[in-house]
Amino acid sequence: MMPRHVDGNALAGPLSDLFAFDVTCASGRCVGCGDVTVLARAMVYEDEMGFVARCHLCDSMLLTVVRTADGAWLDLQGISGLHVAL
Ligand SMILES: [Zn+2]
């Protein structure tokens, strides 16, 4: 039997703690090579549409941000985990 669940509003507290941090100090795990390092070491390429951050070791794409008329899309497919020091 599946455990009872609540809706995503239950994430508001814990995620607001996690997302109120300097992301460049967070450590990400690269999907390409497994390296875990602070995002500040990523290689960032920017153009008018947004930017791409690549692993400083293997050049894999860690994340992309694409700006839209009303906000931005953040794609974190290249990061398998993010460590945030609290
Ligand atoms: Zn890598």
PDB file of the backbone (N, CA, C, O) and the ligand in Angstrom, with CONECT records:
HET     ZN  A 101       1
ATOM      1  N   MET A   1       0.845  -1.190   0.000  1.00  0.00           N
ATOM      2  CA  MET A   1       0.000   0.000   0.000  1.00  0.00           C
ATOM      3  C   MET A   1       0.885   1.247   0.000  1.00  0.00           C
ATOM      4  O   MET A   1       1.847   1.353   0.761  1.00  0.00           O
ATOM      5  N   MET A   2       0.530   2.177  -0.873  1.00  0.00           N
ATOM      6  CA  MET A   2       1.298   3.425  -0.976  1.00  0.00           C
ATOM      7  C   MET A   2       1.077   4.274   0.264  1.00  0.00           C
ATOM      8  O   MET A   2      -0.040   4.355   0.775  1.00  0.00           O
ATOM      9  N   PRO A   3       2.135   4.905   0.746  1.00  0.00           N
ATOM     10  CA  PRO A   3       1.942   5.818   1.875  1.00  0.00           C
ATOM     11  C   PRO A   3       1.084   7.003   1.442  1.00  0.00           C
ATOM     12  O   PRO A   3       1.088   7.393   0.274  1.00  0.00           O
ATOM     13  N   ARG A   4       0.371   7.552   2.368  1.00  0.00           N
ATOM     14  CA  ARG A   4      -0.474   8.711   2.104  1.00  0.00           C
ATOM     15  C   ARG A   4       0.420   9.870   1.663  1.00  0.00           C
ATOM     16  O   ARG A   4       1.522  10.037   2.184  1.00  0.00           O
ATOM     17  N   HIS A   5      -0.045  10.657   0.723  1.00  0.00           N
ATOM     18  CA  HIS A   5       0.749  11.798   0.291  1.00  0.00           C
ATOM     19  C   HIS A   5      -0.039  13.087   0.494  1.00  0.00           C
ATOM     20  O   HIS A   5      -1.258  13.075   0.664  1.00  0.00           O
ATOM     21  N   VAL A   6       0.692  14.197   0.471  1.00  0.00           N
ATOM     22  CA  VAL A   6       0.088  15.523   0.496  1.00  0.00           C
ATOM     23  C   VAL A   6       0.488  16.208  -0.809  1.00  0.00           C
ATOM     24  O   VAL A   6       1.323  15.680  -1.544  1.00  0.00           O
ATOM     25  N   ASP A   7      -0.084  17.358  -1.109  1.00  0.00           N
ATOM     26  CA  ASP A   7       0.274  18.022  -2.365  1.00  0.00           C
ATOM     27  C   ASP A   7       1.585  18.804  -2.224  1.00  0.00           C
ATOM     28  O   ASP A   7       2.156  18.906  -1.138  1.00  0.00           O
ATOM     29  N   GLY A   8       2.037  19.343  -3.337  1.00  0.00           N
ATOM     30  CA  GLY A   8       3.332  19.994  -3.402  1.00  0.00           C
ATOM     31  C   GLY A   8       3.469  21.224  -2.529  1.00  0.00           C
ATOM     32  O   GLY A   8       4.582  21.708  -2.325  1.00  0.00           O
ATOM     33  N   ASN A   9       2.375  21.739  -2.011  1.00  0.00           N
ATOM     34  CA  ASN A   9       2.489  22.890  -1.106  1.00  0.00           C
ATOM     35  C   ASN A   9       3.321  22.546   0.127  1.00  0.00           C
ATOM     36  O   ASN A   9       3.870  23.434   0.780  1.00  0.00           O
ATOM     37  N   ALA A  10       3.411  21.260   0.438  1.00  0.00           N
ATOM     38  CA  ALA A  10       4.216  20.838   1.584  1.00  0.00           C
ATOM     39  C   ALA A  10       5.706  21.106   1.363  1.00  0.00           C
ATOM     40  O   ALA A  10       6.489  21.095   2.312  1.00  0.00           O
ATOM     41  N   LEU A  11       6.090  21.345   0.117  1.00  0.00           N
ATOM     42  CA  LEU A  11       7.490  21.627  -0.196  1.00  0.00           C
ATOM     43  C   LEU A  11       7.878  23.069   0.083  1.00  0.00           C
ATOM     44  O   LEU A  11       9.064  23.395   0.120  1.00  0.00           O
ATOM     45  N   ALA A  12       6.903  23.927   0.279  1.00  0.00           N
ATOM     46  CA  ALA A  12       7.176  25.361   0.409  1.00  0.00           C
ATOM     47  C   ALA A  12       8.207  25.639   1.497  1.00  0.00           C
ATOM     48  O   ALA A  12       9.160  26.383   1.261  1.00  0.00           O
ATOM     49  N   GLY A  13       8.041  25.070   2.655  1.00  0.00           N
ATOM     50  CA  GLY A  13       8.968  25.329   3.757  1.00  0.00           C
ATOM     51  C   GLY A  13      10.357  24.807   3.474  1.00  0.00           C
ATOM     52  O   GLY A  13      11.315  25.579   3.442  1.00  0.00           O
ATOM     53  N   PRO A  14      10.483  23.483   3.265  1.00  0.00           N
ATOM     54  CA  PRO A  14      11.823  22.932   3.071  1.00  0.00           C
ATOM     55  C   PRO A  14      12.534  23.485   1.841  1.00  0.00           C
ATOM     56  O   PRO A  14      13.742  23.717   1.886  1.00  0.00           O
ATOM     57  N   LEU A  15      11.812  23.701   0.742  1.00  0.00           N
ATOM     58  CA  LEU A  15      12.486  24.201  -0.458  1.00  0.00           C
ATOM     59  C   LEU A  15      12.827  25.674  -0.352  1.00  0.00           C
ATOM     60  O   LEU A  15      13.818  26.119  -0.931  1.00  0.00           O
ATOM     61  N   SER A  16      12.037  26.431   0.368  1.00  0.00           N
ATOM     62  CA  SER A  16      12.397  27.847   0.510  1.00  0.00           C
ATOM     63  C   SER A  16      13.680  27.971   1.317  1.00  0.00           C
ATOM     64  O   SER A  16      14.452  28.907   1.106  1.00  0.00           O
ATOM     65  N   ASP A  17      13.922  27.038   2.242  1.00  0.00           N
ATOM     66  CA  ASP A  17      15.198  27.020   2.955  1.00  0.00           C
ATOM     67  C   ASP A  17      16.337  26.728   1.981  1.00  0.00           C
ATOM     68  O   ASP A  17      17.384  27.375   2.013  1.00  0.00           O
ATOM     69  N   LEU A  18      16.109  25.734   1.111  1.00  0.00           N
ATOM     70  CA  LEU A  18      17.171  25.309   0.199  1.00  0.00           C
ATOM     71  C   LEU A  18      17.460  26.329  -0.888  1.00  0.00           C
ATOM     72  O   LEU A  18      18.606  26.470  -1.315  1.00  0.00           O
ATOM     73  N   PHE A  19      16.432  27.044  -1.343  1.00  0.00           N
ATOM     74  CA  PHE A  19      16.644  27.952  -2.467  1.00  0.00           C
ATOM     75  C   PHE A  19      17.028  29.360  -2.037  1.00  0.00           C
ATOM     76  O   PHE A  19      17.216  30.236  -2.881  1.00  0.00           O
ATOM     77  N   ALA A  20      17.144  29.582  -0.754  1.00  0.00           N
ATOM     78  CA  ALA A  20      17.576  30.898  -0.272  1.00  0.00           C
ATOM     79  C   ALA A  20      19.070  30.852   0.025  1.00  0.00           C
ATOM     80  O   ALA A  20      19.498  31.074   1.157  1.00  0.00           O
ATOM     81  N   PHE A  21      19.860  30.560  -1.013  1.00  0.00           N
ATOM     82  CA  PHE A  21      21.299  30.437  -0.807  1.00  0.00           C
ATOM     83  C   PHE A  21      22.007  30.995  -2.026  1.00  0.00           C
ATOM     84  O   PHE A  21      21.398  31.193  -3.077  1.00  0.00           O
ATOM     85  N   ASP A  22      23.270  31.241  -1.878  1.00  0.00           N
ATOM     86  CA  ASP A  22      24.092  31.687  -3.002  1.00  0.00           C
ATOM     87  C   ASP A  22      24.430  30.454  -3.837  1.00  0.00           C
ATOM     88  O   ASP A  22      25.229  29.615  -3.421  1.00  0.00           O
ATOM     89  N   VAL A  23      23.827  30.351  -5.000  1.00  0.00           N
ATOM     90  CA  VAL A  23      23.963  29.136  -5.802  1.00  0.00           C
ATOM     91  C   VAL A  23      25.411  28.871  -6.204  1.00  0.00           C
ATOM     92  O   VAL A  23      25.784  27.722  -6.439  1.00  0.00           O
ATOM     93  N   THR A  24      26.220  29.905  -6.285  1.00  0.00           N
ATOM     94  CA  THR A  24      27.611  29.677  -6.680  1.00  0.00           C
ATOM     95  C   THR A  24      28.406  28.964  -5.588  1.00  0.00           C
ATOM     96  O   THR A  24      29.483  28.427  -5.851  1.00  0.00           O
ATOM     97  N   CYS A  25      27.881  28.958  -4.372  1.00  0.00           N
ATOM     98  CA  CYS A  25      28.539  28.239  -3.272  1.00  0.00           C
ATOM     99  C   CYS A  25      28.036  26.800  -3.160  1.00  0.00           C
ATOM    100  O   CYS A  25      28.632  25.990  -2.452  1.00  0.00           O
ATOM    101  N   ALA A  26      26.934  26.477  -3.859  1.00  0.00           N
ATOM    102  CA  ALA A  26      26.413  25.109  -3.829  1.00  0.00           C
ATOM    103  C   ALA A  26      27.319  24.213  -4.675  1.00  0.00           C
ATOM    104  O   ALA A  26      27.921  24.671  -5.646  1.00  0.00           O
ATOM    105  N   SER A  27      27.410  22.942  -4.304  1.00  0.00           N
ATOM    106  CA  SER A  27      28.205  21.986  -5.059  1.00  0.00           C
ATOM    107  C   SER A  27      27.292  21.112  -5.890  1.00  0.00           C
ATOM    108  O   SER A  27      26.328  20.544  -5.376  1.00  0.00           O
ATOM    109  N   GLY A  28      27.593  21.000  -7.186  1.00  0.00           N
ATOM    110  CA  GLY A  28      26.811  20.158  -8.075  1.00  0.00           C
ATOM    111  C   GLY A  28      27.610  18.949  -8.500  1.00  0.00           C
ATOM    112  O   GLY A  28      28.835  19.011  -8.599  1.00  0.00           O
ATOM    113  N   ARG A  29      26.909  17.827  -8.757  1.00  0.00           N
ATOM    114  CA  ARG A  29      27.549  16.608  -9.262  1.00  0.00           C
ATOM    115  C   ARG A  29      27.307  16.534 -10.763  1.00  0.00           C
ATOM    116  O   ARG A  29      26.163  16.466 -11.213  1.00  0.00           O
ATOM    117  N   CYS A  30      28.374  16.548 -11.522  1.00  0.00           N
ATOM    118  CA  CYS A  30      28.294  16.510 -12.982  1.00  0.00           C
ATOM    119  C   CYS A  30      27.826  15.130 -13.448  1.00  0.00           C
ATOM    120  O   CYS A  30      28.383  14.109 -13.045  1.00  0.00           O
ATOM    121  N   VAL A  31      26.796  15.108 -14.301  1.00  0.00           N
ATOM    122  CA  VAL A  31      26.310  13.846 -14.857  1.00  0.00           C
ATOM    123  C   VAL A  31      27.370  13.230 -15.776  1.00  0.00           C
ATOM    124  O   VAL A  31      27.469  12.007 -15.878  1.00  0.00           O
ATOM    125  N   GLY A  32      28.141  14.055 -16.426  1.00  0.00           N
ATOM    126  CA  GLY A  32      29.122  13.564 -17.389  1.00  0.00           C
ATOM    127  C   GLY A  32      30.289  12.830 -16.764  1.00  0.00           C
ATOM    128  O   GLY A  32      30.683  11.772 -17.255  1.00  0.00           O
ATOM    129  N   CYS A  33      30.857  13.374 -15.677  1.00  0.00           N
ATOM    130  CA  CYS A  33      32.078  12.778 -15.125  1.00  0.00           C
ATOM    131  C   CYS A  33      31.990  12.479 -13.632  1.00  0.00           C
ATOM    132  O   CYS A  33      32.900  11.862 -13.079  1.00  0.00           O
ATOM    133  N   GLY A  34      30.926  12.899 -12.974  1.00  0.00           N
ATOM    134  CA  GLY A  34      30.760  12.598 -11.562  1.00  0.00           C
ATOM    135  C   GLY A  34      31.469  13.555 -10.634  1.00  0.00           C
ATOM    136  O   GLY A  34      31.378  13.420  -9.414  1.00  0.00           O
ATOM    137  N   ASP A  35      32.173  14.517 -11.192  1.00  0.00           N
ATOM    138  CA  ASP A  35      32.882  15.481 -10.346  1.00  0.00           C
ATOM    139  C   ASP A  35      31.876  16.277  -9.509  1.00  0.00           C
ATOM    140  O   ASP A  35      30.823  16.680 -10.001  1.00  0.00           O
ATOM    141  N   VAL A  36      32.213  16.490  -8.265  1.00  0.00           N
ATOM    142  CA  VAL A  36      31.385  17.314  -7.382  1.00  0.00           C
ATOM    143  C   VAL A  36      32.203  18.542  -7.018  1.00  0.00           C
ATOM    144  O   VAL A  36      33.251  18.443  -6.381  1.00  0.00           O
ATOM    145  N   THR A  37      31.712  19.687  -7.427  1.00  0.00           N
ATOM    146  CA  THR A  37      32.444  20.916  -7.128  1.00  0.00           C
ATOM    147  C   THR A  37      31.485  22.095  -7.083  1.00  0.00           C
ATOM    148  O   THR A  37      30.351  22.006  -7.555  1.00  0.00           O
ATOM    149  N   VAL A  38      31.944  23.182  -6.520  1.00  0.00           N
ATOM    150  CA  VAL A  38      31.090  24.364  -6.427  1.00  0.00           C
ATOM    151  C   VAL A  38      30.784  24.893  -7.834  1.00  0.00           C
ATOM    152  O   VAL A  38      31.628  24.850  -8.729  1.00  0.00           O
ATOM    153  N   LEU A  39      29.564  25.389  -8.001  1.00  0.00           N
ATOM    154  CA  LEU A  39      29.148  25.864  -9.318  1.00  0.00           C
ATOM    155  C   LEU A  39      29.958  27.081  -9.758  1.00  0.00           C
ATOM    156  O   LEU A  39      30.005  27.393 -10.947  1.00  0.00           O
ATOM    157  N   ALA A  40      30.582  27.756  -8.828  1.00  0.00           N
ATOM    158  CA  ALA A  40      31.407  28.912  -9.185  1.00  0.00           C
ATOM    159  C   ALA A  40      32.566  28.508 -10.106  1.00  0.00           C
ATOM    160  O   ALA A  40      33.126  29.360 -10.797  1.00  0.00           O
ATOM    161  N   ARG A  41      32.931  27.219 -10.122  1.00  0.00           N
ATOM    162  CA  ARG A  41      34.035  26.766 -10.977  1.00  0.00           C
ATOM    163  C   ARG A  41      33.578  26.415 -12.388  1.00  0.00           C
ATOM    164  O   ARG A  41      34.404  26.127 -13.254  1.00  0.00           O
ATOM    165  N   ALA A  42      32.263  26.438 -12.627  1.00  0.00           N
ATOM    166  CA  ALA A  42      31.749  26.096 -13.959  1.00  0.00           C
ATOM    167  C   ALA A  42      32.218  27.125 -14.987  1.00  0.00           C
ATOM    168  O   ALA A  42      32.545  28.262 -14.647  1.00  0.00           O
ATOM    169  N   MET A  43      32.240  26.701 -16.244  1.00  0.00           N
ATOM    170  CA  MET A  43      32.544  27.605 -17.356  1.00  0.00           C
ATOM    171  C   MET A  43      31.212  28.071 -17.923  1.00  0.00           C
ATOM    172  O   MET A  43      30.412  27.251 -18.374  1.00  0.00           O
ATOM    173  N   VAL A  44      30.967  29.359 -17.906  1.00  0.00           N
ATOM    174  CA  VAL A  44      29.660  29.902 -18.284  1.00  0.00           C
ATOM    175  C   VAL A  44      29.766  30.651 -19.609  1.00  0.00           C
ATOM    176  O   VAL A  44      30.627  31.510 -19.794  1.00  0.00           O
ATOM    177  N   TYR A  45      28.871  30.301 -20.516  1.00  0.00           N
ATOM    178  CA  TYR A  45      28.801  30.945 -21.835  1.00  0.00           C
ATOM    179  C   TYR A  45      27.446  31.620 -21.935  1.00  0.00           C
ATOM    180  O   TYR A  45      26.417  30.979 -21.717  1.00  0.00           O
ATOM    181  N   GLU A  46      27.431  32.901 -22.260  1.00  0.00           N
ATOM    182  CA  GLU A  46      26.189  33.661 -22.264  1.00  0.00           C
ATOM    183  C   GLU A  46      25.941  34.277 -23.635  1.00  0.00           C
ATOM    184  O   GLU A  46      26.867  34.712 -24.320  1.00  0.00           O
ATOM    185  N   ASP A  47      24.659  34.302 -24.018  1.00  0.00           N
ATOM    186  CA  ASP A  47      24.268  35.086 -25.185  1.00  0.00           C
ATOM    187  C   ASP A  47      22.932  35.752 -24.882  1.00  0.00           C
ATOM    188  O   ASP A  47      22.468  35.731 -23.742  1.00  0.00           O
ATOM    189  N   GLU A  48      22.312  36.344 -25.903  1.00  0.00           N
ATOM    190  CA  GLU A  48      21.089  37.104 -25.651  1.00  0.00           C
ATOM    191  C   GLU A  48      19.916  36.238 -25.193  1.00  0.00           C
ATOM    192  O   GLU A  48      18.973  36.753 -24.592  1.00  0.00           O
ATOM    193  N   MET A  49      19.957  34.926 -25.467  1.00  0.00           N
ATOM    194  CA  MET A  49      18.870  34.024 -25.077  1.00  0.00           C
ATOM    195  C   MET A  49      18.988  33.540 -23.630  1.00  0.00           C
ATOM    196  O   MET A  49      17.992  33.165 -23.011  1.00  0.00           O
ATOM    197  N   GLY A  50      20.206  33.552 -23.101  1.00  0.00           N
ATOM    198  CA  GLY A  50      20.418  33.034 -21.760  1.00  0.00           C
ATOM    199  C   GLY A  50      21.852  32.594 -21.603  1.00  0.00           C
ATOM    200  O   GLY A  50      22.766  33.212 -22.150  1.00  0.00           O
ATOM    201  N   PHE A  51      22.052  31.507 -20.844  1.00  0.00           N
ATOM    202  CA  PHE A  51      23.420  31.026 -20.710  1.00  0.00           C
ATOM    203  C   PHE A  51      23.471  29.535 -20.461  1.00  0.00           C
ATOM    204  O   PHE A  51      22.486  28.897 -20.089  1.00  0.00           O
ATOM    205  N   VAL A  52      24.662  29.008 -20.681  1.00  0.00           N
ATOM    206  CA  VAL A  52      24.965  27.592 -20.472  1.00  0.00           C
ATOM    207  C   VAL A  52      26.146  27.534 -19.525  1.00  0.00           C
ATOM    208  O   VAL A  52      27.120  28.267 -19.696  1.00  0.00           O
ATOM    209  N   ALA A  53      26.066  26.663 -18.523  1.00  0.00           N
ATOM    210  CA  ALA A  53      27.200  26.418 -17.638  1.00  0.00           C
ATOM    211  C   ALA A  53      27.714  25.009 -17.919  1.00  0.00           C
ATOM    212  O   ALA A  53      26.947  24.046 -17.926  1.00  0.00           O
ATOM    213  N   ARG A  54      29.022  24.902 -18.152  1.00  0.00           N
ATOM    214  CA  ARG A  54      29.633  23.616 -18.475  1.00  0.00           C
ATOM    215  C   ARG A  54      30.640  23.206 -17.407  1.00  0.00           C
ATOM    216  O   ARG A  54      31.251  24.051 -16.754  1.00  0.00           O
ATOM    217  N   CYS A  55      30.801  21.899 -17.242  1.00  0.00           N
ATOM    218  CA  CYS A  55      31.741  21.339 -16.271  1.00  0.00           C
ATOM    219  C   CYS A  55      33.162  21.796 -16.589  1.00  0.00           C
ATOM    220  O   CYS A  55      33.590  21.773 -17.743  1.00  0.00           O
ATOM    221  N   HIS A  56      33.878  22.208 -15.564  1.00  0.00           N
ATOM    222  CA  HIS A  56      35.242  22.680 -15.779  1.00  0.00           C
ATOM    223  C   HIS A  56      36.200  21.534 -16.107  1.00  0.00           C
ATOM    224  O   HIS A  56      37.307  21.775 -16.589  1.00  0.00           O
ATOM    225  N   LEU A  57      35.786  20.290 -15.851  1.00  0.00           N
ATOM    226  CA  LEU A  57      36.662  19.149 -16.144  1.00  0.00           C
ATOM    227  C   LEU A  57      36.339  18.482 -17.476  1.00  0.00           C
ATOM    228  O   LEU A  57      37.242  18.262 -18.284  1.00  0.00           O
ATOM    229  N   CYS A  58      35.061  18.153 -17.726  1.00  0.00           N
ATOM    230  CA  CYS A  58      34.723  17.337 -18.905  1.00  0.00           C
ATOM    231  C   CYS A  58      33.928  18.110 -19.952  1.00  0.00           C
ATOM    232  O   CYS A  58      33.615  17.557 -21.007  1.00  0.00           O
ATOM    233  N   ASP A  59      33.600  19.350 -19.697  1.00  0.00           N
ATOM    234  CA  ASP A  59      32.899  20.215 -20.655  1.00  0.00           C
ATOM    235  C   ASP A  59      31.429  19.832 -20.852  1.00  0.00           C
ATOM    236  O   ASP A  59      30.768  20.405 -21.718  1.00  0.00           O
ATOM    237  N   SER A  60      30.896  18.876 -20.073  1.00  0.00           N
ATOM    238  CA  SER A  60      29.474  18.538 -20.180  1.00  0.00           C
ATOM    239  C   SER A  60      28.626  19.732 -19.752  1.00  0.00           C
ATOM    240  O   SER A  60      29.042  20.544 -18.925  1.00  0.00           O
ATOM    241  N   MET A  61      27.435  19.821 -20.328  1.00  0.00           N
ATOM    242  CA  MET A  61      26.517  20.881 -19.957  1.00  0.00           C
ATOM    243  C   MET A  61      25.934  20.583 -18.574  1.00  0.00           C
ATOM    244  O   MET A  61      25.307  19.542 -18.374  1.00  0.00           O
ATOM    245  N   LEU A  62      26.139  21.488 -17.630  1.00  0.00           N
ATOM    246  CA  LEU A  62      25.591  21.323 -16.284  1.00  0.00           C
ATOM    247  C   LEU A  62      24.176  21.872 -16.199  1.00  0.00           C
ATOM    248  O   LEU A  62      23.262  21.193 -15.730  1.00  0.00           O
ATOM    249  N   LEU A  63      24.006  23.087 -16.652  1.00  0.00           N
ATOM    250  CA  LEU A  63      22.689  23.720 -16.595  1.00  0.00           C
ATOM    251  C   LEU A  63      22.570  24.768 -17.687  1.00  0.00           C
ATOM    252  O   LEU A  63      23.562  25.299 -18.186  1.00  0.00           O
ATOM    253  N   THR A  64      21.322  25.049 -18.041  1.00  0.00           N
ATOM    254  CA  THR A  64      21.042  26.137 -18.975  1.00  0.00           C
ATOM    255  C   THR A  64      19.953  27.015 -18.395  1.00  0.00           C
ATOM    256  O   THR A  64      19.085  26.551 -17.655  1.00  0.00           O
ATOM    257  N   VAL A  65      20.011  28.265 -18.735  1.00  0.00           N
ATOM    258  CA  VAL A  65      18.932  29.208 -18.418  1.00  0.00           C
ATOM    259  C   VAL A  65      18.555  29.889 -19.723  1.00  0.00           C
ATOM    260  O   VAL A  65      19.392  30.515 -20.373  1.00  0.00           O
ATOM    261  N   VAL A  66      17.285  29.760 -20.101  1.00  0.00           N
ATOM    262  CA  VAL A  66      16.776  30.403 -21.310  1.00  0.00           C
ATOM    263  C   VAL A  66      15.759  31.444 -20.887  1.00  0.00           C
ATOM    264  O   VAL A  66      14.749  31.131 -20.257  1.00  0.00           O
ATOM    265  N   ARG A  67      16.037  32.669 -21.240  1.00  0.00           N
ATOM    266  CA  ARG A  67      15.123  33.749 -20.872  1.00  0.00           C
ATOM    267  C   ARG A  67      13.906  33.741 -21.789  1.00  0.00           C
ATOM    268  O   ARG A  67      14.020  33.479 -22.986  1.00  0.00           O
ATOM    269  N   THR A  68      12.741  34.030 -21.213  1.00  0.00           N
ATOM    270  CA  THR A  68      11.511  34.149 -21.985  1.00  0.00           C
ATOM    271  C   THR A  68      10.918  35.522 -21.712  1.00  0.00           C
ATOM    272  O   THR A  68      11.437  36.283 -20.895  1.00  0.00           O
ATOM    273  N   ALA A  69       9.835  35.831 -22.397  1.00  0.00           N
ATOM    274  CA  ALA A  69       9.215  37.152 -22.235  1.00  0.00           C
ATOM    275  C   ALA A  69       8.744  37.375 -20.800  1.00  0.00           C
ATOM    276  O   ALA A  69       8.742  38.502 -20.305  1.00  0.00           O
ATOM    277  N   ASP A  70       8.345  36.291 -20.141  1.00  0.00           N
ATOM    278  CA  ASP A  70       7.783  36.463 -18.795  1.00  0.00           C
ATOM    279  C   ASP A  70       8.600  35.781 -17.703  1.00  0.00           C
ATOM    280  O   ASP A  70       8.104  35.603 -16.590  1.00  0.00           O
ATOM    281  N   GLY A  71       9.840  35.397 -17.996  1.00  0.00           N
ATOM    282  CA  GLY A  71      10.636  34.745 -16.955  1.00  0.00           C
ATOM    283  C   GLY A  71      11.830  34.023 -17.542  1.00  0.00           C
ATOM    284  O   GLY A  71      12.533  34.569 -18.392  1.00  0.00           O
ATOM    285  N   ALA A  72      12.060  32.828 -17.108  1.00  0.00           N
ATOM    286  CA  ALA A  72      13.191  32.044 -17.594  1.00  0.00           C
ATOM    287  C   ALA A  72      12.931  30.574 -17.308  1.00  0.00           C
ATOM    288  O   ALA A  72      12.219  30.219 -16.369  1.00  0.00           O
ATOM    289  N   TRP A  73      13.537  29.715 -18.158  1.00  0.00           N
ATOM    290  CA  TRP A  73      13.514  28.273 -17.937  1.00  0.00           C
ATOM    291  C   TRP A  73      14.886  27.848 -17.463  1.00  0.00           C
ATOM    292  O   TRP A  73      15.902  28.169 -18.080  1.00  0.00           O
ATOM    293  N   LEU A  74      14.902  27.132 -16.372  1.00  0.00           N
ATOM    294  CA  LEU A  74      16.137  26.595 -15.822  1.00  0.00           C
ATOM    295  C   LEU A  74      16.151  25.090 -16.049  1.00  0.00           C
ATOM    296  O   LEU A  74      15.243  24.385 -15.608  1.00  0.00           O
ATOM    297  N   ASP A  75      17.173  24.599 -16.734  1.00  0.00           N
ATOM    298  CA  ASP A  75      17.322  23.169 -17.025  1.00  0.00           C
ATOM    299  C   ASP A  75      18.560  22.670 -16.291  1.00  0.00           C
ATOM    300  O   ASP A  75      19.674  23.124 -16.550  1.00  0.00           O
ATOM    301  N   LEU A  76      18.350  21.727 -15.368  1.00  0.00           N
ATOM    302  CA  LEU A  76      19.443  21.209 -14.543  1.00  0.00           C
ATOM    303  C   LEU A  76      19.802  19.767 -14.894  1.00  0.00           C
ATOM    304  O   LEU A  76      20.328  19.038 -14.054  1.00  0.00           O
ATOM    305  N   GLN A  77      19.521  19.351 -16.130  1.00  0.00           N
ATOM    306  CA  GLN A  77      19.731  17.948 -16.505  1.00  0.00           C
ATOM    307  C   GLN A  77      21.164  17.473 -16.340  1.00  0.00           C
ATOM    308  O   GLN A  77      21.402  16.279 -16.157  1.00  0.00           O
ATOM    309  N   GLY A  78      22.114  18.382 -16.402  1.00  0.00           N
ATOM    310  CA  GLY A  78      23.510  17.973 -16.310  1.00  0.00           C
ATOM    311  C   GLY A  78      24.033  17.853 -14.895  1.00  0.00           C
ATOM    312  O   GLY A  78      25.205  17.545 -14.681  1.00  0.00           O
ATOM    313  N   ILE A  79      23.154  18.099 -13.921  1.00  0.00           N
ATOM    314  CA  ILE A  79      23.548  18.003 -12.515  1.00  0.00           C
ATOM    315  C   ILE A  79      22.684  16.922 -11.867  1.00  0.00           C
ATOM    316  O   ILE A  79      21.460  17.038 -11.811  1.00  0.00           O
ATOM    317  N   SER A  80      23.342  15.869 -11.377  1.00  0.00           N
ATOM    318  CA  SER A  80      22.579  14.767 -10.786  1.00  0.00           C
ATOM    319  C   SER A  80      22.278  15.005  -9.315  1.00  0.00           C
ATOM    320  O   SER A  80      21.482  14.278  -8.719  1.00  0.00           O
ATOM    321  N   GLY A  81      22.892  15.993  -8.738  1.00  0.00           N
ATOM    322  CA  GLY A  81      22.621  16.315  -7.337  1.00  0.00           C
ATOM    323  C   GLY A  81      23.230  17.654  -7.022  1.00  0.00           C
ATOM    324  O   GLY A  81      24.194  18.080  -7.657  1.00  0.00           O
ATOM    325  N   LEU A  82      22.661  18.315  -6.038  1.00  0.00           N
ATOM    326  CA  LEU A  82      23.147  19.620  -5.643  1.00  0.00           C
ATOM    327  C   LEU A  82      23.259  19.611  -4.128  1.00  0.00           C
ATOM    328  O   LEU A  82      22.282  19.336  -3.431  1.00  0.00           O
ATOM    329  N   HIS A  83      24.446  19.910  -3.618  1.00  0.00           N
ATOM    330  CA  HIS A  83      24.629  19.972  -2.175  1.00  0.00           C
ATOM    331  C   HIS A  83      24.615  21.418  -1.730  1.00  0.00           C
ATOM    332  O   HIS A  83      25.359  22.254  -2.243  1.00  0.00           O
ATOM    333  N   VAL A  84      23.756  21.697  -0.768  1.00  0.00           N
ATOM    334  CA  VAL A  84      23.622  23.050  -0.229  1.00  0.00           C
ATOM    335  C   VAL A  84      24.018  22.996   1.238  1.00  0.00           C
ATOM    336  O   VAL A  84      23.409  22.268   2.022  1.00  0.00           O
ATOM    337  N   ALA A  85      25.015  23.748   1.604  1.00  0.00           N
ATOM    338  CA  ALA A  85      25.398  23.822   3.025  1.00  0.00           C
ATOM    339  C   ALA A  85      24.398  24.736   3.737  1.00  0.00           C
ATOM    340  O   ALA A  85      24.178  25.873   3.320  1.00  0.00           O
ATOM    341  N   LEU A  86      23.807  24.233   4.797  1.00  0.00           N
ATOM    342  CA  LEU A  86      22.817  25.031   5.540  1.00  0.00           C
ATOM    343  C   LEU A  86      23.378  25.503   6.851  1.00  0.00           C
ATOM    344  O   LEU A  86      22.688  26.187   7.608  1.00  0.00           O
TER     345      LEU A  86
HETATM  346 ZN    ZN A 101      32.100  16.818 -15.707  1.00  0.00          ZN2+
END
